[in-house]
Amino acid sequence: MSTDIKFYFSTNNNAPQLQNTYGSMIDVLDACLVNGFGSQTVSTLTASGTTVTATFGSAHNFMQYQVIKIVGATQTEYNGEFRILTVPNANSITFKLAAVPSVTTATGTITSSLPSLGWEKPFSSTNVNGGGKAAYRSKNTLLPSRPFLRVVDELDPAYSATYAKYAKVGIVEDMTDINTMLGVQAPYDSASPNKNWVGTGSETSGVNGWARWYYAADRPVSGGLVNSLTPAAGNRQWILVGNGDYFYILPTTTVPSATVNTQHASAYGFGAFKSLLNADNSCTFLQSHLTLSNNGTSVTAYFSLVSSVAANSPLLLLRDYAQSANYKTANCLSLNLTIAGSGASDAIGASTLTNTAPFAPVFIKEDATNVLRGQIKNLFWLFQQKPYSNFQLIEKDSALYIAAFIASYSTLGQIVLKIGDL
């Protein structure tokens, strides 16, 4: 089974948490993209043929099909990255080796963890008031370009520490340090170069940033959150899925409760897309809230990764199809069966009627030019409203997927993300 695509949950052991605290988003990105996390001691590794059972002294909190990293076994065939086949109980998992091992039971001081996606973080800074700035980049030098994801997750003077928490994000073509940005940016306004990074004004009339990844608020994004209202303390739910070229992060903004709306996440993402052009040296996207709403105004949920609605398109491309030195906005298309957003309605009849829950690839269409630019990698559009439970695992056509509840254009729906191959 391939281990290229990996996924992580807020419920994994020692997972960093999205809280009402600056720096929370950077903590999650550091763990999943760069460092890995959740190291725990393996009590035994025992093979039956090529199938290995790992046992732990306490609950491991791994999920079926997550990728784990085993180190410390004296017999090297037991070490490496493996996709979890089954989770027999809270204290054991199984995975498969490439060949029958030399001994049935491994020896050594053995640990397991969740390995990172293998990105780099060449630049960063910290803030005395909490949080900081970070720049992440794919290590895949075979990509046509490797721009940076710049993240500012700290208190801005134009904002209040008690307000909703979000990271300001943007694509930066090149950097020499965390504050020196070169080349094209997305988003960017030449008349106001710092619009995405530095707030203006103060209190409820202030405006803080442009492209935003929300992670703590007083209500779900689908309910029209207000920046100036104070979020509750506690951990938010999140899932991150990706590989060395791209990733999607789906955070909720409220502490989980019995209220169903709290289970629906924002659909954010960054990285390389599959271009449909003969030559494309800037096939990088950023998905975010794209809003200049002031601190006292309600923020609506618009997500072009999962909605065909063109208004307020927040899907950002580093350059347009002609490769000119300007970023481009875009929205996404799939089979034209609904305009309300992915999973927002039963476009082809309820799953109880069709006995199926079909999903289709998502394509990028540039605004204004109407050029079909490319395909979003391994994210799929559902045509029935939440036919699966949240985080339900799906096996289809020798591939593995996970379904996730999302807020789509102020409605509640679901998307499907590929997590691996069988």
C-alpha positions in Angstrom: 0.0 0.0 0.0 1.3 3.4 -0.9 2.3 5.9 1.9 2.6 9.0 -0.2 -0.7 10.6 1.0 -1.0 11.0 4.7 -3.7 12.4 7.1 -3.8 13.6 10.6 -6.5 14.3 13.3 -6.8 16.5 16.2 -7.6 13.4 18.3 -4.3 11.7 17.5 -2.0 11.3 20.6 0.0 14.4 21.3 -1.6 16.3 18.3 -1.2 20.1 18.5 -4.5 21.7 19.2 -6.3 24.7 17.6 -7.3 26.8 20.5 -8.3 30.4 21.1 -4.6 31.2 21.2 -2.3 32.8 18.6 0.2 30.4 17.1 -2.2 27.4 17.1 -2.3 27.2 13.3 1.5 27.3 13.0 1.8 24.6 15.6 -0.5 22.3 13.5 1.4 23.1 10.3 4.8 22.5 11.9 3.7 19.1 13.2 2.0 17.8 10.0 4.1 19.4 7.3 7.6 19.4 8.9 8.2 17.5 12.1 5.7 14.7 12.5 4.3 14.0 16.0 2.8 11.5 18.4 5.8 9.3 19.2 4.8 6.3 21.4 6.5 3.1 22.6 5.6 -0.1 20.8 5.3 -3.0 23.2 5.5 -5.8 20.6 5.8 -6.2 16.8 4.8 -9.7 15.8 4.5 -11.0 12.2 2.3 -13.6 10.6 3.6 -13.9 7.1 3.9 -10.3 5.9 1.1 -9.0 8.3 2.5 -7.4 11.4 0.5 -6.7 14.6 1.8 -3.8 16.8 0.6 -3.6 20.4 0.8 -0.7 22.7 0.7 -0.3 26.5 -2.2 2.2 26.2 -4.7 3.6 23.6 -2.8 4.5 20.5 -5.5 6.7 19.0 -4.5 5.8 15.4 -7.1 5.6 12.7 -7.3 2.9 10.0 -5.3 3.8 6.9 -3.2 6.5 8.6 0.5 6.2 7.8 2.8 5.5 10.7 6.6 5.4 11.0 8.3 2.6 12.9 11.9 3.1 14.2 14.2 1.3 16.6 13.6 -2.4 15.5 16.9 -4.4 15.4 15.5 -6.2 12.3 15.5 -3.3 9.8 12.7 -4.8 7.7 10.3 -3.7 10.5 11.4 -0.1 10.3 9.9 2.4 7.8 6.6 4.0 6.9 3.5 1.8 6.7 -0.2 2.3 6.2 -2.4 0.9 8.9 -4.5 -2.0 7.6 -6.8 -2.6 10.6 -7.3 -1.4 14.1 -8.4 -4.5 16.0 -8.7 -2.6 19.3 -7.6 0.5 21.1 -4.2 -1.0 21.9 -3.2 -2.6 18.6 -2.9 -2.1 14.8 -1.9 -4.2 11.9 0.2 -3.3 8.8 1.9 -5.2 6.0 5.6 -5.7 5.2 7.0 -6.0 1.6 8.3 -9.5 2.4 8.2 -12.1 5.2 10.6 -10.8 7.9 13.7 -12.7 9.2 12.2 -13.2 12.6 8.6 -13.5 13.8 8.9 -11.0 16.7 11.0 -7.9 16.4 13.5 -6.8 19.0 14.9 -3.5 20.1 13.6 -0.2 21.6 10.7 0.3 19.1 8.6 3.5 18.7 5.9 4.6 16.3 4.8 8.1 15.3 2.9 10.0 12.6 5.6 11.1 10.0 5.3 14.5 8.4 4.5 15.3 4.8 8.1 16.2 4.3 7.8 20.0 3.7 10.4 22.5 4.7 10.1 25.7 6.9 13.1 27.8 5.9 11.9 31.1 7.6 10.1 31.9 10.8 9.8 34.4 13.7 8.1 34.6 17.0 6.1 37.3 18.7 6.4 38.3 22.3 2.6 38.4 22.6 2.3 34.8 21.3 2.4 33.1 17.9 4.6 34.3 15.1 5.2 34.0 11.4 6.3 31.0 9.2 7.0 30.2 5.6 6.5 26.7 4.3 7.6 25.2 1.0 7.4 21.8 -0.8 10.8 20.0 -1.1 9.8 18.5 -4.4 12.3 20.1 -6.8 10.5 18.5 -9.8 7.6 20.8 -9.4 7.4 23.6 -12.0 7.7 26.1 -9.2 8.0 26.0 -5.4 6.5 29.2 -4.0 6.1 29.7 -0.3 3.0 29.6 1.9 3.5 32.5 4.2 1.6 32.4 7.5 1.1 35.2 10.0 -0.4 33.8 13.2 0.1 36.6 15.7 -1.8 39.5 17.2 -1.9 42.6 15.0 -2.0 46.1 16.5 -5.2 46.7 14.5 -6.9 43.8 16.2 -7.9 42.8 19.8 -6.6 39.7 21.6 -10.1 38.8 22.6 -11.4 38.6 18.9 -11.7 35.5 16.7 -8.4 33.9 15.8 -7.2 33.3 12.2 -3.9 33.1 10.4 -3.3 35.5 7.6 -2.0 33.4 4.6 -0.6 34.1 1.1 1.4 32.7 -1.7 4.8 34.3 -2.1 6.9 33.5 -5.1 10.3 34.0 -3.4 11.7 35.0 0.0 15.1 35.7 1.5 13.8 36.0 5.1 10.4 35.9 6.8 9.8 39.6 6.1 11.4 40.0 2.7 9.1 38.9 -0.1 10.1 38.8 -3.8 8.2 38.3 -7.0 4.4 37.7 -7.3 2.2 37.4 -4.3 -1.4 36.2 -4.0 -3.4 38.0 -3.0 -1.8 41.4 -3.7 -2.7 45.0 -4.2 0.0 47.2 -5.7 -1.8 50.3 -4.3 -1.6 48.8 -0.8 1.3 46.2 -0.7 0.7 45.3 2.9 -3.0 44.8 2.7 -2.8 41.0 3.2 -0.3 41.2 6.1 -0.8 44.4 8.2 -4.0 45.5 9.7 -5.4 49.1 9.5 -7.7 51.0 11.8 -8.7 49.7 15.3 -11.4 48.0 17.3 -14.6 47.0 15.4 -13.9 49.3 12.5 -10.4 48.0 11.8 -9.5 45.6 9.0 -6.9 42.9 9.7 -5.7 41.0 6.6 -7.3 39.7 3.5 -6.7 35.9 3.0 -7.6 34.2 6.2 -7.6 30.7 7.8 -10.1 30.9 10.7 -9.6 28.5 13.6 -11.3 30.0 16.7 -14.5 32.0 16.7 -17.7 32.4 18.7 -19.7 30.4 16.2 -19.3 28.2 13.0 -18.3 29.8 9.8 -21.6 28.7 8.3 -23.4 30.8 10.9 -21.7 34.0 9.8 -19.1 34.5 12.5 -18.2 38.0 13.8 -14.5 38.7 14.4 -15.1 41.0 17.4 -17.0 38.3 19.4 -15.0 36.3 21.9 -14.4 32.6 21.1 -14.8 30.0 23.9 -11.7 28.3 25.4 -11.0 24.8 24.3 -9.8 22.6 21.5 -11.2 22.7 18.0 -11.5 19.8 15.7 -9.2 19.5 12.6 -8.1 17.1 9.9 -5.1 17.7 7.6 -4.7 15.6 4.4 -1.9 15.9 1.8 1.5 14.8 0.4 4.8 16.5 -0.5 3.1 18.7 -3.1 -0.1 19.9 -1.6 -2.3 19.7 1.5 -5.8 20.5 2.7 -6.6 21.5 6.3 -10.2 21.5 7.5 -10.6 23.2 10.9 -13.8 23.9 12.8 -14.0 27.3 14.6 -16.0 26.2 17.7 -15.4 23.7 20.5 -17.2 20.4 19.7 -20.6 19.9 21.3 -23.9 18.2 20.6 -24.8 20.9 18.1 -24.4 19.5 14.6 -23.1 22.8 13.1 -20.0 22.6 15.2 -18.9 19.6 13.2 -18.6 21.4 9.9 -15.2 22.7 8.9 -13.8 25.3 6.6 -12.1 23.8 3.5 -8.6 25.4 3.2 -5.7 24.3 1.2 -2.4 25.1 -0.5 0.0 23.6 -3.0 0.4 22.3 -6.6 -2.6 21.6 -8.8 -2.6 19.5 -12.0 -2.4 21.9 -14.8 -4.2 21.4 -18.1 -1.8 23.7 -20.0 1.0 22.5 -22.2 3.4 24.7 -20.2 2.6 26.0 -16.7 5.4 27.3 -14.5 3.1 28.6 -11.7 0.5 25.9 -11.0 0.0 26.7 -7.3 -3.3 27.4 -5.5 -4.3 28.8 -2.2 -7.8 28.3 -0.7 -8.9 30.6 2.1 -11.5 33.0 3.2 -10.8 36.1 1.0 -12.5 39.0 2.8 -11.7 42.6 3.8 -14.6 42.7 6.2 -13.9 44.8 9.3 -13.6 43.4 12.8 -17.2 44.1 13.6 -18.8 42.6 10.5 -20.2 39.1 9.9 -18.0 36.9 7.8 -19.8 34.5 5.4 -18.6 31.1 4.4 -17.5 31.1 0.7 -15.3 28.2 -0.4 -14.5 27.8 -4.1 -12.8 24.5 -3.6 -16.3 23.1 -3.1 -18.7 25.7 -4.6 -19.5 26.7 -8.1 -20.7 30.2 -7.0 -18.4 32.8 -8.5 -19.1 35.6 -6.1 -16.2 36.4 -3.7 -14.1 33.6 -5.3 -11.4 32.8 -2.7 -9.4 30.3 -4.8 -6.1 32.1 -5.5 -3.6 31.2 -8.3 0.0 32.5 -8.2 -0.2 33.6 -11.9 -2.8 33.4 -14.6 -2.6 31.0 -17.6 -0.5 33.4 -19.6 2.1 33.4 -16.7 1.9 37.2 -16.3 3.3 38.7 -13.1 -0.1 39.0 -11.4 -2.1 36.6 -9.2 -5.5 35.4 -10.4 -8.7 34.5 -8.7 -10.6 31.4 -9.8 -13.5 29.2 -8.8 -14.0 25.5 -9.2 -16.2 23.3 -11.4 -17.4 19.8 -11.6 -20.3 18.1 -13.2 -22.9 20.9 -13.4 -25.7 19.3 -11.4 -25.9 21.9 -8.6 -25.0 25.6 -8.1 -25.5 25.6 -4.4 -22.2 23.9 -3.6 -20.8 20.5 -3.1 -22.9 18.3 -0.9 -25.4 21.1 -0.3 -28.3 19.2 -1.8 -29.2 15.8 -3.3 -28.6 16.7 -6.9 -29.3 13.2 -8.3 -31.6 11.9 -5.6 -31.0 10.9 -2.0 -28.6 8.0 -1.4 -31.5 6.0 0.0 -33.0 6.2 -3.5 -29.9 5.7 -5.6 -28.0 3.4 -3.3 -24.8 5.2 -4.2 -22.9 8.3 -3.3 -21.0 9.4 -6.5 -18.3 12.0 -6.5 -16.3 13.6 -9.3 -13.0 15.5 -9.8 -12.9 19.3 -9.2 -11.5 21.6 -11.9 -10.2 25.2 -11.7 -11.7 27.9 -14.0 -10.0 31.3 -14.0 -12.2 34.2 -13.4 -12.7 36.7 -16.2 -10.7 34.7 -18.8 -12.9 31.6 -18.3 -9.8 29.4 -19.0 -10.1 25.9 -17.6 -6.7 26.0 -15.9 -6.3 22.7 -14.1 -7.6 20.1 -11.6 -7.5 20.2 -7.9 -5.6 17.1 -6.7 -7.4 14.3 -4.8 -10.4 16.4 -3.7 -13.8 15.3 -5.0 -17.2 16.8 -5.4 -20.2 15.0 -3.9 -23.7 15.1 -5.5 -25.7 14.1 -2.4 -25.9 16.0 0.8 -23.8 14.3 3.5 -24.4 10.6 2.4 -21.5 9.6 4.7 -20.9 10.1 8.3 -18.2 12.6 9.2 -14.7 11.1 8.6 -16.2 7.9 7.1 -13.6 5.9 5.3 -14.4 4.7 1.7 -12.8 2.1 -0.5 -13.5 2.6 -4.2 -11.7 1.4 -7.3 -8.5 0.3 -5.4 -8.2 3.7 -3.7 -8.9 5.0 -0.2 -11.0 8.1 0.6 -12.3 10.0 3.6 -15.5 12.0 3.7 -15.6 15.3 5.7 -18.4 17.7 6.7 -17.8 21.2 5.4 -19.5 24.6 5.3 -20.1 25.3 1.6 -21.4 28.8 0.6 -23.3 29.2 3.9 -24.8 25.8 3.6 -23.7 22.5 5.1 -22.3 19.8 2.9 -19.6 17.2 2.5 -16.5 16.6 0.4 -14.3 13.5 -0.3 -10.5 13.5 -0.1 -8.3 10.7 -1.4 -6.0 9.4 1.4 -4.2 6.6 -0.4 -4.2 3.5 -2.7 -4.8 -0.1 -1.8 
